[in-house]
Amino acid sequence: MSSSVPIITLNNDVKIPQLGLGVWQLKNGQETEIAVDAAIKAGYRMIDTAALYANEPSVGKAIRGASVPREELFVTTKLWNSDQGYKNAMIGFDKSLKRLGLDYIDMYLIHWPMPKLDQYIATWRAMEEIYSSGRVKAIGVCNFPIAHLENLMNNTTIIPAVNQVELHPRLQQPELRQFCSDRGIYCQSWSPIGGTGGDLLNDSTLSKLAHKHQKSPAQIVLRWHIQIGQIVIPKSTHPERIVENINIFDFELDDTDMAAITAMNTNTRRGPDPETMNREFSTDLIQLASKIGIPPFR
């Protein structure tokens, strides 16, 4: 794995890089392959995709053709909402594994809790079985609030290794982060720099810190994630930005800097609220939504 990116040990002793590449909204084909290839060449060793993103085939192709051994790369994918339930989850995993063209997946996540469907416990039991089979090294969840995490842990055997949630300076979720930390669950940040089309990076606080450290506002935000202990997966299609995003390990934010960013919290979401997100639409629909400018559903 890259020597510059810190390595975190999950609650089952599996090791994961603290920074990786997210490929949400990257098109299947050359766009995804080029981004993944650029990331690996820049030192990234973790790639985060999902069944919903419809680019698993290209992620897998780039992984198989990478200049580093498969065992040095950490690949995450996610089970989409329409595949929840024990039987469906087993099938959904097999489909993702086939689309990726890999022998195993490093981490498999439930994409959303889908409270109205109320199938995430049955889904998790399937994931526990998949984990026991050795075809995935770690299992976890995405977008799970405290109540759903408690319900999951009270009714199943394996504690999630990761809870991937929307998290950035305007949505810092300190209570959820503390809850997860107390139980050995690592939080992983999606939309770490505030999401496509947001104005976070134009914030005067970040601009001042960027000037102070001679870094970009995005690098300041990503460094903040690292220093609060988050695993972070910034997305980019541009090779130069992919390189910029990983070049955050040659400086540190001091206590005053960290306090200034903490003060930016407004509990403002860019994505859906996990308590009410109950969509089961297809990948075709999500791609259409993205093209016409509807905010991302993740």
N, C-alpha and C positions, 0 to 999 in steps of 0.2 A: 504494500500500500504506500501512498505518497508519504514521504517523510515530513512534509510541511504541515499536513493536516493532522490535527490531534485524533487519536483513536480512542473511542469510548467502548467500554466493556458493558454489554447489556446484562440483564438479570439472569440470563442463562449462560453467561460467559462467552457469548458470541461477540466478536469485535466489529465495530462499525465506524467508518470515518465520520467526523463531526460535521463535515461539509461535503455536499454532493451536488449533482446537477438534477434539477427537475425538468421534465419534458412536457408538462401540461400545455396544451394548445399547439404543440409542434406537430406538423403534418407528417403522416407516415410517408416514408420515402427519403429522398435526399436531405430534406431539411433536418429531420431527426438524426439521420446517419452522420451528417456533417457536424452537428452539434455534439453528439456523443463522442465522435472521433476527436474533435477539438478539445473536449473536456478531458479525455483520457491523456492526450498529449500534454495538456497543461498540468497534469498531476491529480486530477479527480479520480477517485476510485469507487465512488458510489453514484449510481444512476437510479432515479425514482420515476417509475411510470405507473400505469393503471390500465385495467381493461377498458375503462371509459375513454381513455385518451386515444384509443384506436391506433397507437403507434408501437405497440409491443413488437410486431415483426421487425420493424426497423431498429429498435433498441437491441433486439436479439442479434440481428445481423451485424450491427456495429460491435457488439460485445464479442461475437465469434471471430470477427476479423481484427480485433484489437491487437496492439503490439505488446500487450502485457498478458500474463497467464490468467485464465478464467478465475482461478482461486484467489487472485489479488483484487478482483472486482466484486463489489457488493451491489446486487440488483434487487430492487424492491418493486413489487407490483401490488395491485389492490383488487379486491372483489367488488364488483358493482352491485348496486341495490337490487336489481332485478334477479340476481343470482343468490340472494339470501335464502336461508333455510338449509337444513343439513344436506339433503340430496343435491340441491342446486349448487351449494358451495363446493361440494366434491367435484361436480362437473365443471364448474367455473374455474377452479384451480387447474384442472387438466387442460382446459382450453387455453388458459394463459401460458402454461408451461409449453404447450405445443406452438402457440404463436411466437413465443420467445425463442423457441428452438434450443432450449437449454436442458441440461440434465437435472438441475435443481434451481430453486430460487432462494436467495438469501433471506428475504423477509416478505411476508404476505400479510396484508392488512385488510380489515373490513373498512370499506370506504366511508360509510355513514351509518349511524345507529338505526335510522329509520324507525322511530318509536311507534308510529301507527301500525307498521307491519309487524312489529314485535317478534322478529325472528333472529335477533342478533345473538341470543344465547344458543339456539340450535345451530346457527352459523358457526359460532365459536367452537362448539363441540366437534364440528367437522374439521375445523382448522387445527384443533388439538390432535385429531387423528392423523391429519396430513403431516403435522409436525413430528409425530411419533414415527411416521414412515420414513423420515429422513429426507423427504423431498423438499423441505423448506427448513432453513436453519433457525428462524425466529418468526414469531407471529405477534401481531399487534392490531391496533385499531386506529381509526382516524375520526376526528371530530366528536369524540365522546366527552360529554360533560360529566361532572362528578357523579351525579345520580345514576347515569347509565354505567359508568365504570363500577360503582358499588354493586349494582344489580348483577353485572357480569361476573364480578369476582366472588359474589356470594353464591353463585349457582354453577360455577365451573371450576376446573382444577388449576389451569395454568394462568398465571398473572400475565397480562400483556407486557411485551418488552418495550413497546413504544406506543405513544398516543400522538398521532400527527394532527396538528390543529392550526387554524389560522392564527398567526401571531406576528406582530410587528409593533413598532413604538406606539401606535395608536390603539392597539388591542393587545395588551401585555398579559392578561389573564393570570395574575399572580396567585390567586387562590387555586386554580386548576394546576398550575405548575407546582405549587407546594404539595398539593394532594398527591400528584403523581410521584414527586420526588420522595415523599415519605413512604411510598409503597414500592420503590425500586423501578418505577416506570419512567423512561426517558420521554420528554416532550420533544417533538420535532416540528419545526416551523414551516408551514406552507404560506405562500404570499409574504415572504419575510421582509420585502422592501415595500409592502403596501399595495401590491397588485397593479395590473396593467391599467393605465389611464388615471392612476391616483396622483395626488399632488404632494405625497409625503416627502419625496426627495427634494422638493423646493422649499421645505420648511427652513426657516431662518436658523433654528437651533442646529440643524444638521449642516447647514451651509457654514456656520461659524466653526463647527468642529472639523469639517472637511478642510477648511482653510488652516486651522491650527495644526492639523496632522499631515497636511499636504496629501490628502486622500480624497476620493470622490464621496459624495453623500451616501451612495450605495455601499461603499466599503465601510463607512462609519457604522451604518445600520447592521451590516453583516458581522462586523467585529463585536458590536453590542450583543448580538445573538450568541456568539461564541462565549463571551465573558459571563453571560448569565446561565451558561450551561446547556443551551439549546443545541440540538442537531438541526442543521439548516440546509435547505435545498433550493437555492435561487435558480430561476429559469432564465435562459437567454438563448437566442438563436445566433447571436453574433460572436464569432470566435474571439474578438478583442475584448468583449465584455465578459465572456467566460473566463478569460485569463485574468481580467481585472478582479472578478469576484473571488478568486482564490488567493489573490495577493493581499491578504489581510493578516498575515502572521508575522509581520515585521514591525508592528507597532501595537501599543496598548492604550485603551481609554483609561484615564485616571478616575478617581472617585467623583470628582466634580463633573467630568464628562458623563459618567454613568447616571448621576443624579439628574442632570439636565435632560437626558433621554427619558428617564423614568417619569419626569414631569410632563412628558408629551402624551401620556396615556389619556385617551378620551373614550375608551371602550367602544370604538367605532369599527364595525365589521365592513369588509368589502364583499365577503361571500355570504352564503346562506347561514341562518341560525340553525345549529344542529337539533334544537328542540322542535323545530317545525319543518325541517327539510325532510320531505317524504316522497321525493320524485323517483320514478322508476323508468324514465324515458331511455330510448336507445342511443347508441353512439352517433347515429345519423342525425338525430335531433339536436344533440349537444353541439355537434360540428356546425349545424345550420345556425344555432343560436349564437355561436361565436362569430360567424361571418357577418351577421347583421347587427352585432354590437351589443347583444344582451350581456349583462354582467356575468362573469364566470360562475358556474355552479360547483366546480371541483368534483 
